[in-house]
Amino acid sequence: CAVDENGGAVSLIESLFMSFGSGIVAEETGVVLHNRGSYFSLAPGHPNVYAGGKRPLHTLSPPMVLRDGRPELVFGTMGGEGQPQIQVQLLHHVYDRGLNVQQALDMPRWIVGRHQIAGRADISAGDSVIVESRMDPAIVAALRACGHIVHEIGPFCNEMGHAHAIAINAERGTLAGGGDPRADSLALGY
C-alpha cells in the first residue's frame, strides 16, 4: 500500500503462487514467473476452462475503500483464499468498531477453509474454522456450539495473512499506516 503527497493511492499484491511459482526464470533476467494459470481447468464447460481471452480465477484482491470517489482506506493482504475473509475483518474493525488501522491489524483472526496450514496435518480444507489462539474464548465456544469444527493455531500465525493498511483522512490531510505483526513489516512515512 502506498499513498503519495497528492493523495494518489495504490494497493498492489504480487505473487509467485505456490512455492516457487512456475519454476521458470525469464532468460537473463532472474525473474521467476508466477503460475496463477494453475487455476485454469481443462474440463469442458467448467467456468474456469482454459480458453482464449479468459483470465484464471485467483485469490489476488488488492482493495481500496473510496468515499466520494477519493481513497479513504488502502489495504491488502496475502493469504490465499483467506484474503477476502481477512479484508472483511479489517473493514469490520475499522468501520464498525472504530479501531485505527494498526489496532485492526493486531486483532486475532479467523479463516474458514484455508487449505494449507504449515505443519498441521490435523487441519483439512473445507468448513473448518481456524482461529488464532488469542481469539476470545466465548467466540470459540459459540462457534463450536453452532456445530463448527474449530482449530486453534498460534497467536500471530503466518497463515493468517500479512495485511497492511493506510487510512487517509482528507479533512485533516493525514495518513495513518499499519503493518501486520504476523510478518516483518512496518508503516513508514517520509
Salt bridges, closest charged atoms under 4 A:
GLU72 OE1 - ARG67 NE 2.38
GLU81 OE2 - ARG114 NE 3.47
GLU81 OE2 - HIS115 ND1 2.87
ASP96 OD2 - HIS92 ND1 3.01
ASP122 OD2 - ARG120 NH2 2.85
GLU132 OE1 - ARG134 NH2 3.17
GLU132 OE1 - ARG182 NH2 2.86
GLU152 OE2 - ARG144 NH1 3.88
ASP180 OD2 - ARG109 NH2 2.79
ASP180 OD1 - ARG182 NH1 2.80
